[in-house]
Amino acid sequence: MFEQSRSQSSLQSAFIMAELVYHSIVRSIRRSHGNALMSLLINLLQVAIMVAALYVMFSLLGLRSAALRGDFLLYVMSGIFLYITHVKTLGAVVGSEGPASAMMKHAPMNTVIAIISAALGALYIQVLSLFVILFGYHVAVTPFDVAEPVAAFGTILVAWFTGLALGVVLLALKPWFPTAVQITSVIYMRANMIASGKMFLANTLPAYMLAMFDWNPLFHCIDQARGYTFINYNPRYSNIEYPIIVGIVLLMIGLMGEFYTRRHASVSWSARR
């Protein structure tokens, strides 16, 4: 009431927002564990378990020969990394602070900063895990080459972006349909264990099976990532433009929905979660 307001330049506002995003990222990373290093180790363990499980399954079923020529573990990891980045980002954004959260009572904080912080925190953990695992595999197991490393990393960013966009849509719906959104997000994450295409190649699928998966932006990201990773694989049934366009459309819809939800926010929503 008696606080004196001071006008701020655009540069000052940008620095204040960047600082707030940084502290919110640290908070989001420490949410799963008080020690940031333990959060990284837990994520590394989850990725390693998924890679090992998929490797054992392919070996027991005799499907290793069906994969493309090249490093088989790199083939497995190229699918796992994108899948984990996508679903972890989706889960982090859906679980971020909503308009009725107690954090929104603090002056500079808003839902956009909460969304950005959750998404960047998830990306930070996944990229750090990616480099640690690939470095360990390159040094301790066998050296490997990635045909186009910059483009391959770009597909990870596209998978992250689509997870962020879909997460914003679900976050906007969450205060209105909390149980339905929670069930939908869990079903989507579980369905992408198969629908993401991380266990097969698009070029090897018949037309009737391809139609079951090519709606999924993550399917296109993973197939394109393998095209950039392996020099002898050329994706014919996927493209990188489709997930980018879908991500932009979903993000715009989600931001409009989030703006509408924020205007109708109610403290009583917190009791419905």
C-alpha positions as CSV (number, residue, x, y, z in Angstrom):
1,M,0.0,0.0,0.0
2,F,2.8,2.4,1.0
3,E,5.4,0.9,-1.4
4,Q,6.9,3.3,-3.8
5,S,6.8,2.0,-7.4
6,R,9.7,2.7,-9.7
7,S,9.5,2.5,-13.4
8,Q,11.9,-0.1,-14.9
9,S,13.5,-0.2,-18.3
10,S,13.0,-3.1,-20.6
11,L,16.6,-4.3,-19.9
12,Q,16.1,-4.2,-16.2
13,S,12.8,-6.1,-16.5
14,A,14.6,-8.7,-18.6
15,F,17.3,-9.2,-16.1
16,I,14.8,-9.5,-13.2
17,M,12.8,-12.0,-15.2
18,A,16.0,-14.0,-16.1
19,E,17.0,-14.1,-12.4
20,L,13.6,-15.2,-11.4
21,V,13.6,-17.9,-14.0
22,Y,17.0,-19.1,-12.8
23,H,15.9,-19.5,-9.2
24,S,12.7,-21.2,-10.3
25,I,14.7,-23.6,-12.4
26,V,16.9,-24.5,-9.3
27,R,13.7,-24.9,-7.3
28,S,12.1,-27.2,-9.9
29,I,15.3,-29.3,-10.1
30,R,15.5,-29.7,-6.4
31,R,11.8,-30.6,-6.1
32,S,12.4,-34.3,-6.6
33,H,15.4,-34.3,-4.3
34,G,17.0,-31.7,-2.0
35,N,20.4,-32.4,-3.5
36,A,20.7,-31.4,-7.2
37,L,23.4,-34.0,-7.8
38,M,21.1,-36.7,-6.5
39,S,18.4,-35.5,-9.0
40,L,20.9,-36.0,-11.8
41,L,21.9,-39.5,-10.5
42,I,18.3,-40.6,-10.2
43,N,17.6,-39.5,-13.8
44,L,20.8,-41.2,-15.0
45,L,19.7,-44.4,-13.3
46,Q,16.2,-44.2,-14.9
47,V,17.7,-43.8,-18.4
48,A,20.3,-46.5,-17.9
49,I,17.5,-49.0,-16.7
50,M,15.4,-48.2,-19.8
51,V,18.4,-48.7,-22.1
52,A,19.3,-51.9,-20.4
53,A,15.8,-53.2,-20.5
54,L,15.3,-52.5,-24.2
55,Y,18.7,-54.0,-25.0
56,V,17.9,-57.2,-23.2
57,M,14.5,-57.4,-24.8
58,F,15.9,-57.0,-28.3
59,S,18.6,-59.6,-27.5
60,L,16.1,-62.2,-26.1
61,L,13.6,-61.7,-29.0
62,G,16.4,-61.9,-31.6
63,L,15.5,-58.5,-33.0
64,R,19.0,-57.0,-33.1
65,S,19.4,-58.0,-36.7
66,A,16.3,-56.1,-37.6
67,A,17.9,-52.8,-36.4
68,L,20.0,-50.8,-38.8
69,R,23.7,-51.4,-39.3
70,G,25.8,-49.5,-36.8
71,D,26.2,-49.4,-33.0
72,F,23.2,-51.1,-31.6
73,L,23.3,-49.4,-28.2
74,L,23.5,-46.1,-29.9
75,Y,20.4,-47.1,-31.9
76,V,18.6,-47.9,-28.6
77,M,19.8,-44.7,-26.9
78,S,18.7,-42.5,-29.8
79,G,15.1,-43.5,-29.1
80,I,15.3,-43.5,-25.3
81,F,16.9,-40.1,-25.0
82,L,14.2,-38.4,-27.1
83,Y,11.4,-40.3,-25.4
84,I,12.6,-39.4,-21.9
85,T,13.1,-35.8,-22.8
86,H,9.6,-35.5,-24.2
87,V,7.7,-37.2,-21.4
88,K,9.8,-35.6,-18.6
89,T,9.2,-32.2,-20.0
90,L,5.5,-32.9,-20.4
91,G,5.3,-34.1,-16.8
92,A,7.3,-31.1,-15.5
93,V,5.1,-28.6,-17.3
94,V,1.8,-30.3,-16.2
95,G,3.1,-30.4,-12.6
96,S,4.3,-26.8,-12.6
97,E,2.7,-24.1,-10.4
98,G,-0.8,-23.1,-11.6
99,P,-2.6,-19.8,-11.3
100,A,-4.1,-20.7,-7.9
101,S,-0.8,-21.8,-6.4
102,A,0.6,-20.0,-3.3
103,M,3.7,-19.1,-5.3
104,M,1.6,-16.8,-7.5
105,K,1.0,-14.6,-4.5
106,H,4.6,-13.4,-4.7
107,A,4.8,-10.2,-6.8
108,P,7.0,-10.9,-9.8
109,M,6.1,-14.6,-10.1
110,N,3.6,-15.7,-12.7
111,T,2.5,-18.8,-14.5
112,V,4.6,-18.1,-17.6
113,I,7.8,-18.1,-15.5
114,A,6.6,-21.3,-13.8
115,I,6.1,-23.0,-17.2
116,I,9.5,-21.8,-18.6
117,S,11.3,-22.8,-15.4
118,A,9.8,-26.3,-15.4
119,A,10.6,-26.9,-19.1
120,L,14.1,-25.6,-18.9
121,G,14.8,-27.5,-15.7
122,A,13.7,-30.7,-17.4
123,L,15.8,-29.9,-20.5
124,Y,18.9,-29.2,-18.3
125,I,18.6,-32.5,-16.5
126,Q,18.1,-34.5,-19.7
127,V,20.9,-32.8,-21.7
128,L,23.3,-33.3,-18.8
129,S,22.3,-36.9,-18.5
130,L,22.7,-37.3,-22.2
131,F,26.3,-36.0,-22.3
132,V,27.3,-38.0,-19.1
133,I,26.0,-41.3,-20.5
134,L,27.4,-40.8,-24.0
135,F,30.8,-39.7,-22.6
136,G,30.9,-42.7,-20.3
137,Y,29.9,-45.1,-23.2
138,H,32.5,-43.5,-25.5
139,V,35.3,-43.7,-23.0
140,A,34.5,-46.9,-21.1
141,V,32.9,-49.2,-23.7
142,T,33.6,-48.2,-27.3
143,P,34.2,-45.1,-29.3
144,F,31.4,-44.1,-31.7
145,D,30.6,-41.5,-34.3
146,V,27.5,-39.5,-34.9
147,A,27.0,-38.6,-38.6
148,E,25.4,-35.1,-37.9
149,P,25.7,-34.4,-34.2
150,V,24.3,-30.8,-34.3
151,A,21.2,-31.9,-36.3
152,A,20.8,-34.9,-34.0
153,F,20.8,-32.7,-31.0
154,G,18.3,-30.4,-32.7
155,T,15.8,-33.3,-32.8
156,I,16.2,-33.6,-29.0
157,L,15.2,-29.9,-28.8
158,V,12.2,-30.5,-31.1
159,A,11.1,-33.4,-28.9
160,W,11.5,-31.1,-25.8
161,F,9.5,-28.4,-27.5
162,T,6.6,-30.7,-28.4
163,G,6.5,-32.0,-24.8
164,L,6.4,-28.4,-23.6
165,A,3.6,-27.4,-26.0
166,L,1.4,-30.4,-25.1
167,G,2.2,-29.8,-21.4
168,V,0.9,-26.2,-21.6
169,V,-2.3,-27.4,-23.2
170,L,-2.8,-30.0,-20.4
171,L,-1.8,-27.4,-17.7
172,A,-4.5,-25.0,-19.0
173,L,-7.1,-27.7,-18.7
174,K,-5.9,-29.0,-15.3
175,P,-7.8,-26.6,-13.0
176,W,-11.0,-27.4,-14.9
177,F,-10.6,-31.2,-15.2
178,P,-7.8,-32.2,-12.7
179,T,-8.5,-36.0,-12.7
180,A,-9.0,-36.3,-16.5
181,V,-5.8,-34.4,-17.2
182,Q,-3.8,-36.6,-14.8
183,I,-5.2,-39.8,-16.4
184,T,-4.7,-38.4,-19.9
185,S,-1.1,-37.5,-19.3
186,V,-0.3,-40.9,-17.8
187,I,-2.0,-42.7,-20.7
188,Y,-0.1,-40.6,-23.2
189,M,3.3,-41.3,-21.5
190,R,2.6,-45.0,-21.4
191,A,1.3,-45.2,-24.9
192,N,4.4,-43.5,-26.2
193,M,6.4,-46.5,-25.0
194,I,5.2,-48.0,-28.3
195,A,3.8,-45.1,-30.3
196,S,7.0,-43.1,-30.2
197,G,8.7,-45.7,-32.5
198,K,11.8,-46.0,-30.4
199,M,11.8,-49.8,-30.8
200,F,11.5,-49.9,-34.6
201,L,12.4,-48.0,-37.8
202,A,9.8,-46.2,-39.9
203,N,11.4,-47.4,-43.1
204,T,10.7,-51.0,-42.2
205,L,7.0,-50.6,-41.4
206,P,4.2,-51.5,-43.9
207,A,1.8,-48.8,-44.9
208,Y,-1.0,-50.0,-42.7
209,M,1.2,-49.9,-39.6
210,L,2.9,-46.6,-40.5
211,A,-0.6,-44.9,-40.5
212,M,-0.9,-45.9,-36.8
213,F,2.3,-44.0,-35.8
214,D,2.9,-41.1,-38.1
215,W,0.3,-38.8,-36.3
216,N,2.8,-38.7,-33.4
217,P,5.3,-35.8,-33.5
218,L,7.7,-37.8,-31.3
219,F,7.7,-40.6,-33.9
220,H,9.0,-38.2,-36.5
221,C,11.6,-36.8,-34.1
222,I,13.0,-40.2,-33.2
223,D,13.1,-41.4,-36.8
224,Q,14.8,-38.2,-37.9
225,A,17.3,-38.4,-35.1
226,R,18.3,-41.9,-36.3
227,G,18.8,-40.4,-39.8
228,Y,21.1,-37.8,-38.4
229,T,22.9,-40.3,-36.1
230,F,23.6,-43.1,-38.6
231,I,25.1,-42.4,-42.0
232,N,23.5,-45.5,-43.6
233,Y,19.9,-44.6,-42.6
234,N,17.8,-42.2,-44.6
235,P,14.3,-41.6,-43.2
236,R,11.7,-41.7,-46.0
237,Y,8.4,-41.6,-44.0
238,S,9.1,-38.8,-41.5
239,N,10.1,-35.2,-41.5
240,I,11.2,-32.6,-38.9
241,E,8.8,-29.9,-40.1
242,Y,5.7,-31.8,-38.8
243,P,6.6,-31.9,-35.1
244,I,7.7,-28.2,-35.2
245,I,4.4,-27.1,-36.8
246,V,2.3,-29.3,-34.3
247,G,4.4,-27.9,-31.4
248,I,3.8,-24.3,-32.4
249,V,0.0,-24.9,-32.9
250,L,-0.3,-26.7,-29.5
251,L,1.7,-24.0,-27.8
252,M,-0.5,-21.2,-29.1
253,I,-3.6,-23.1,-28.1
254,G,-2.1,-23.8,-24.7
255,L,-1.1,-20.2,-24.1
256,M,-4.6,-19.0,-25.0
257,G,-6.1,-21.6,-22.7
258,E,-3.7,-20.7,-19.9
259,F,-4.5,-17.0,-20.2
260,Y,-8.3,-17.7,-20.0
261,T,-7.7,-20.0,-17.0
262,R,-5.6,-17.5,-15.2
263,R,-8.3,-14.8,-15.6
264,H,-10.8,-17.2,-13.9
265,A,-8.4,-18.5,-11.3
266,S,-9.9,-19.4,-7.9
267,V,-8.2,-20.3,-4.6
268,S,-10.7,-23.2,-4.2
269,W,-9.0,-24.9,-7.1
270,S,-6.1,-25.9,-4.9
271,A,-8.4,-28.1,-2.9
272,R,-9.4,-30.1,-6.0
273,R,-5.9,-31.3,-6.8
